[in-house]
Amino acid sequence: MGAGKSTLGAALAGLLGRPFVDVDAELEARTKVSIADLFEHSGEEQFRVVEEQVLAEALVAAEPAVVALGGGALGSAATRALLQARAFTILVEVDAATAWKRVSASDRPLARDEQRFHALYAERLPAYEAAADGRARDLDGAVLAAAGVHVGLGVLEELGALVPGDGPVALVADPRVGGIHGAAAQLALGDRLVSTHELPAGEEAKTVLAVERLWEELRLDRGGTLVALGGGCTTDAAGFAAATYLRGIAWVPVPTSLVGQVDAGIGGKTALDLPGGKNLVGAFHWPARVVIDPALLETLPHVERAEGRAEVVKTGLLAGEPLWELPEPEQVRRCAAVKAAYCIRDPLDRGPRAALNLGHTFAHALEAAGSYAELTHGRAVGLGLHAALRLSVEHAGLDPSVLRTLEETLPAEPASVDRDRAWAALKRDKKAASGRVRLVLLEAPGRPVTGVELPDEAVRAALDGLIAG
């Protein structure tokens, strides 16, 4: 009682696009009687029977929902079993004193005596902790818990405990990241670590040849886990290797770049590049867990940190908040939660998750035109955002002040790539349909529009505006 489950649950349901069921409110709606009166006239035992029925109906419904349980629901063995079988259960953490302050003035039948309330809290806490698949104190925490994303300063040291299961682990990194953080990761993994492997740095990791070498080296069985330590290219390639090795093994990305921590390491998209386009071969393979330690960014070169800023700005534009103004650890957590919410809502990228492609259609075309060597992903995304927002002003009614804010926050230097190669790569973009390029534009911050088709000449002009000469 008083943890804020109803408020948090309703907000979470709205964010994920799912129905919300408040078991207490549903009970009152069905019986036309308040919870207090139900207790008084039927007794707690009968109340729990009806509560169990309402909860069971919510959990076996075909459409996934966010369900707020009553404070005493876990007293039922049947409910606990059903939660284990059908739900991801989040414990909303609150101390007893705060909870009492919130409910002491209410008419709740079990919140009329402070001493008894504290005793009840202590009595119920073991059941709450045993049932919890994740813990949260706020909306971002609930989203991250549901997505299996663990964010915290210094959590690399806890990697061994955070990798689910107890099977063998193989660690993959590029030579530079391995040299900086590899020893700490190996120490944290302890006796579970059975092998270490290298992928080339940068986009060279995302080639069939590089991943083929990794496949050949791996000796994990299906109970093993592949841990990918590095930036977005490492997690993309290692995740694809995990998705395909033995037809799929568990994997845990540990992103070490700002791009990886706010975007690339979250959501289960894995991919390799082809000469004709970026990320054209891949699989959706949701990680067993994502471990994000913002402290790892302290060793990131200034240039690479600046590169990651493009993804932070993109996420802020989608969220409708200037997330790029937050302190870095908070920035990482907020961006990770925004990305995670999109991915939970649309795990196979067939609907609203497409909004995350804001600016990326242009970015991927520029990268491919430069053979993945001329400009980095972060710089390409920054350029792509400029094109997308210019088109948004012209075709989606975006206030020009938003574009001016982008220009001040994320200056863009044109890329030196071949225009025709860039256009050919853009036409081959994964989001294209029937030969038509489909873009993400913004009507306003926080209001993306997906699947926008514009005349080729408008798109080509926007792309050409990003290229030098």
N, C-alpha and C positions, 0 to 999 in steps of 0.2 A: 504493500500500500504506500502511495505517495512517492513512488519512484519516477513517475511521469510516463508510464507505459502508454497510456491512451494518447497523450499529446505527441510523444515520440513516434508511436505506431502510425498515427494518422499522417504525420509528416513523411515518414518513410514510405508509406503506401503511395502517397502522391508523387514522391520522387521516382519510385519504381514503376508507376503506372499500374498498380495492383489494387484490388478491392481491400478495404480495411474492415476487420471484424473486431469490435470491442466486446468481449464475452459478457461483461457486466451489463453494458448497454443493451446487448441483444437479449439477455435474460429479462431485463425490465420491459423491453418492447414486447416480448412474447407473453409475459405473464400479466402485463399492465399493472405491476406492483413494484415498488421500490425494493432495492436490495435490503434495506433496513427492515421493511415489512416482511419480506420473504424470510429473513432470519427469524423474526419475531413470531410469525404465524406457522412456519413450517419447520423451523429448526435448522441448524447448520447442516446436519446429515442429509436431509432431503434437498437442501439448497445445493449441496455438492453433487448430488445425483443429476439434477437438472443441468448444472454447470458442465458436468462431464459430457452430457449428451450434446449440448450446444457446441462445445469445443470439438467433439468428435466429428460433427457435421462440417465444421469449418476446415478441419484438417484433411478430410477425405474428398473434399470438393475438387472437381476437375481443374478449375482455374486457380492458380497459385494466389495466395492472399497473404497479407500481413495481419497477424492475429495478436491482440493484446489479451493476455491471460489475467484472470483474477489473482490476487495475491496468494490465495490458498489452494489454487488449482493443482499444484504439484503434490498435494496430499493424496491424490488418487493414483494408485499403481497403474490403472488402465490408461490414465492420461499420460503418465510418464513413459509408458511403453509406446503410446501412439506418437508422442513427440519424438522419441528416438527413431521411430520408423518413418515418419512423414514430414518432419520439420527440421529447420535449422533454428535452434533456440538461442536467443540472445538474452543474457542477463543484464538488465539495466541496473548499473551499480549506483547505490545510494547508501549513505550511512543512516543508522537508526534515528539519530537526532534530527537530521534534515527531514526524513520521512515523517516523523511525528509532528514536526512543525507544520508540515503541509496538510496533514489530515486531522489534526486535533480538534479543529473547529467544525469538522464535517459530521454527518449523521451515520458514518460507517459503524456497523455494530461491533467491530473488533478494534475500534480506535477510540475507546471511551475511557481508558485507564492507561496512563503513560507507562507505569511499571509493567503492566501486562503486555503492552505494545512492544516494549523492548525485549521482553522474554519471548514473545512470539517471533520477533525478528530473528533472535538467536536460534530459536527452535527450527525455523524454516530455512535458514541460510544453507545448511548442508545439502538440502534437497535442491535448492536453486543452483548451487555450484555444481552438483552432480549432473544436472540436466543441461547445463550451459555448454553450447558449442562455441560461443563467443561472448565477449563482454563489451559493453559500451556505456558511455556517460552522456553522449550527445548524438545528434543525427549523423554527423560524419563518422563517428565511431561505429554506429550501427551499420552503415553502408559498408565500411571497411571490414567489419567483422563478417558480414554476410558474404563478402567477396573473397574472404580468406586473405586479406591484405593486412600485414602487421607492420605498423610504422612506429619507429621510436629511435631516439638517439642512443647509440651504443648497442643496438640489438644484434649486430654482427656477432658479438660475443655469445649470444644465445642461440646461434644458428642450429647447433646440434639438437636442442630441445624444440626448435620451431619447425624443423623438417618433419612432417608427419610420419608416423609409422616407426618401425624399428629395423627395416631392411637395409641393405648395403647402399652406399651413396657414391656416385662418381661426380667429381668437381670439374667444371669447364670454365676456362677464362682465357682472355688473350694474354700475350706475354707481358704487356705493360701493367695491366690490372693485376695479373697474377703476382708480379713482382712487388706490387704495393700492398695488396690486401690478401694475397693467396695464403700466406702463412697463418694469418689470423683466422681465416675461414677454415683451414685445415685443422687448426687447433680446436676450434669450436665444434667441428664435426666429430672429432675424436675417433673412437674405434669403428664408427660406422663407415668412415671413408675408406674405400677400397682402391680407388684410382684417381689420378688427375690427368687432365687433357688440355690441350691448347687449340684455340681457333685463331686465325689471323685477325689482326686489328681491323676495325672499320668494315666497310661493305664487302671486303674480300672474304669475310666470314660467311656471307650470305650467298655462297656459290655452291653448286652441286659437288664440286671437287672437294671443298673444305669439309662439307658435311659427310661426304662419303668416307673421308679419312676418319672422322669421328665415329661413324657407324662401325667401321672395321676395328677400331680400338676398343670399343665398349665390350665389357664382359658381364654386364648386369643381367639378372634374371627379371622376370616380370614383377617381382616384389621390390625391385630396386628403384632408386630415385636419382634423377640427374639434376644437379644444382648448377645453375648458370650464373656466374659472377662476372658482371661487366655491364657495358652500355647496351643500347638498344640493338645493335647488330649482333652482339653475343647472345642476348636473350632470344632474339628472333631465330637465329640459326640453331642454337641449342634446343630451343623449344620445338622447332620442327624436327630435329633429330629425335627428341623424346616422343613426339607424336607418331613417328613412323617406325622407330626401332622396336622390334618384337610386336609390331602393330599397336604400339602405344605403351609407354611407361610413365610413371609419375615424374613431375619435374617441379623445381622451385627456382624461380628467378630471384636473384639478389642484385637489383640494378645499382650501379655505382655512378651513373651520370645523371644530371638533372633531367635530361630527356627521358631516360629510362625510369626514373623515380616518379615523374608526374604523368607519364604516358605509356611509353613503349613496353614497360615491364608488366603492365596491368591488362587483364582482359582476355588472355588466351589466344591472341592472334599470333601465329608464327609464320615465317615466310622466308623464301629465298628470292633473289633477283635473277632476271634473265637479261640478256643484252638489250632486248627490245622494251623492257619496262621493269619497274621496281615492284617487288612483292607479288609477282605473277604466279608463283608456286608456293602454296602454303596450306596450313590446316588450322582449324580452331581446336585448341587443346588447352583447356583451362588448367592453370597451375594448381597443384595441391596446396600451395601457399605462396604468397609473395612477401618477401622480407625486405623492408625498406629502411635503411639506416641513413638519415640525412647527414650524420657525421662523416660519412664517406665522401661527401662533396667537398670537404676541406682540402683534399688532395687533388681536386679537379683543377686543371689549368684555367686561368681566367677566360681564355678564348672559348673553351668548351662550356664553361658555366654560362657565358653569354649566348652560346648557341642554344642551350636549353631554354633560355628565356622565351624563345618563340613559342614553344609548346605551352609555357605558363600563360603567355598573353592569349593564345588561342583558347585555352581552357577558361580564362577569365571572361573572354568575350562570350563564350557559350553560357557561362554561369550568370552573366550579367553583373559581375563583381570585379573590381580591379585587384585581382589576386596577386598580380605582379608587385603590388605595393607592400605585401605582407613580409614579415621576417621569414628567412628561408625555411626553417623547419616547419613553421605553420603553413607557409606557401606550399610546401611539398605535401603535407597532410591534406589540405583543402583540395588541391588539384587531384591528388590520388582518389579522394572520395568522389569528386565530380566524374572522373573517368570511370570509376568502379560502378557508379550508379547507372551510367549509360550502358555498361557492359552487362550488368545483371538484367536490366530491362530488355536488352536485345542481344543475347549472347552470340547469335550467328550473323549479326550485322545485316539484317533484312528490313530494318525500319529506322527507329530514332537514333540508333548508334551511328548511322551515316553522318550525323552532324559533326562527329569527331573528325571528319574529313575536311573541315573548313580549312581552306588554303592548301590542302595536300594534293589536290589534283594538279595544280600548277607546280608544286614543289617536286613531286615525283617525276614530272615531265622534264624539269630542269636537271634533276639528278641523272636521269637516264641519258639526256642529251650530252651531259658531261662525262659519260662513262663512269659515273659514281666516284670520280676522282677530282673533278673541277671544283665542286662546292660541297660543303657538308650538308647533312640533313637539316640541322637547325637553321642554317642560313637559307636553305631552300624554302623551308616552312615560313620563315619571316617574309621572304619575297612573295610566296604564295598568298599570305594573308593580305598583303598590300593589294594584289590583284583582286582577290575575293571581295575586299571591302570597297574597292573602287567600283566594281560591278554591282555591289549591294547598294551603293549610293545611286547609281544610274538606273537600276532595274528593280530594286526591292524597297525603295523608300528610306534607306538608312540615313540618319542624320549625318551630314558631312563632318560634324564635330567629332564623331567616333573615328573617322578616318584620320583626322588631324591628330587625335590622341595617339593612334597607332604610329603615325609618322614621328611623333615626338618620343614615344616609348621605345620603338623598335625601328631605328633608321635602317634603310635597305640600300645596298650597293648592287647595281645590276650585275648579272652573271655573264661571263664570257663563254657562251655555248652556241652551238649551231641552231638557228631558228627553225629550220625545217625538221631537224632531228627532234627538237623539243615538241614541235607540233605533232609529229608522227607518234611520239611517245604519249602525248596527252590524249590523242584519239584512241589509244589502246588502253586507256585507264580502266581499272577494274570496275569502276562505277558506271562506265558507259553502257548504253542500252541501244541496240539496233543501230549502232554506228553513231549515236548521238551522245555527246559529252553531257554528263549530269553534274551539276555543281551544288555546293552548299553556300548559301548566301545568308546575310543577316538582315532581318527587318529592323531589329534593334538589339542592343546587348541583352543576351538571355533569350532571344527569339530567333533561333536559326530556322532556315527553310531548306529542306533537302530536295534532291531530285530536280533541281531547276535546269531547264533546257533553254539556252539562249542561241541566237544566230551565230553561226561559225565565225563570222567576221568580227563580232563583239568579243568572243572568247579569244580569237587569234590576236586581236589588238591588245587585249589585256596581257596575254602571254608575251607578246613582243615587247611590251613596255617594261618587262623584267629583264630584258637581255641587252647587254651593252652593244654599242655600235649600230 
